[in-house]
Amino acid sequence: MPAIEPFVPRPKEEPPPRLVRLRFILAMVLTVALMIGVVALFMWLPIF
């Protein structure tokens, strides 16, 4: 039979700071913008 252990409540996880979320959103926007720019550049260049 397993031993009975006392209940230990887990500490509440704090949400990430606002700056971390803001930097993540900024990184996603910049990544998408750069991808669109690269695709537009390749479509504009006359590659045959």
VOPAGU-2260 file (C-alpha; in pm, 1 decimal, decimal comma):
REM VOPAGU-2260
SITE   aa  ch    i         X         Y         Z
SITE  MET   A    0       0,0       0,0       0,0
SITE  PRO   A    1     140,8     342,5     -88,9
SITE  ALA   A    2     223,3     583,2     188,1
SITE  ILE   A    3     -20,3     864,7     254,1
SITE  GLU   A    4     146,1    1196,0     175,4
SITE  PRO   A    5      22,1    1532,8     297,6
SITE  PHE   A    6    -147,1    1758,0      42,9
SITE  VAL   A    7      86,0    2034,4     -70,7
SITE  PRO   A    8     -84,2    2306,9    -276,4
SITE  ARG   A    9     105,4    2413,5    -584,3
SITE  PRO   A   10     214,3    2777,4    -600,6
SITE  LYS   A   11      12,9    2983,5    -847,4
SITE  GLU   A   12     192,8    3043,0   -1174,7
SITE  GLU   A   13     233,0    3410,9   -1242,5
SITE  PRO   A   14     149,6    3532,1   -1593,8
SITE  PRO   A   15     448,4    3642,5   -1801,6
SITE  PRO   A   16     535,2    4011,6   -1787,0
SITE  ARG   A   17     376,7    4235,6   -2048,4
SITE  LEU   A   18     707,1    4310,5   -2216,6
SITE  VAL   A   19     767,2    3943,1   -2291,8
SITE  ARG   A   20     428,6    3912,2   -2460,5
SITE  LEU   A   21     487,2    4238,5   -2649,6
SITE  ARG   A   22     827,8    4121,7   -2774,4
SITE  PHE   A   23     678,1    3789,1   -2883,9
SITE  ILE   A   24     402,8    3964,9   -3081,5
SITE  LEU   A   25     658,1    4202,9   -3233,5
SITE  ALA   A   26     880,4    3911,3   -3335,3
SITE  MET   A   27     585,8    3735,5   -3502,8
SITE  VAL   A   28     483,8    4048,7   -3693,3
SITE  LEU   A   29     839,6    4114,2   -3809,4
SITE  THR   A   30     881,4    3752,2   -3918,2
SITE  VAL   A   31     562,9    3757,7   -4125,5
SITE  ALA   A   32     654,9    4095,0   -4277,4
SITE  LEU   A   33    1002,3    3971,6   -4373,8
SITE  MET   A   34     858,2    3654,7   -4527,7
SITE  ILE   A   35     613,1    3859,6   -4734,7
SITE  GLY   A   36     898,4    4089,4   -4838,7
SITE  VAL   A   37    1116,8    3799,0   -4950,2
SITE  VAL   A   38     832,2    3642,7   -5150,0
SITE  ALA   A   39     755,2    3979,3   -5312,7
SITE  LEU   A   40    1123,9    4026,6   -5396,3
SITE  PHE   A   41    1146,5    3683,7   -5559,3
SITE  MET   A   42     830,1    3750,4   -5761,2
SITE  TRP   A   43     964,2    4089,7   -5872,3
SITE  LEU   A   44    1307,4    3964,9   -5978,7
SITE  PRO   A   45    1319,9    3840,3   -6337,8
SITE  ILE   A   46    1450,0    3489,9   -6275,9
SITE  PHE   A   47    1430,8    3258,3   -6576,5
